[in-house]
């Protein structure tokens, strides 16, 4: 297991949501797809742990999915 330097982690925190700056050729790789899926799973689990009184699946995830689908059309 590699060590994470503070600067590396802080840089990641400041930039991890900037998906628009990642070149398309990198987004088409399997590693990127796995990274995004694992990031989504982690963030969903994190939200569920820090907001235990909110039904995350019903109140948050489904409403965001609906909003995305309507805007995607």
DADA-V12030 format. One record per pair of residues at least 6 apart in sequence whose C-alpha atoms are under 6 Angstrom apart, sorted by the first residue. I is the first residue (numbers start at 1). GAP is how many residues later the second one is. Records with the same first field share a line. If there is no record, write none. Layout:
I->GAP, GAP
This chain:
none
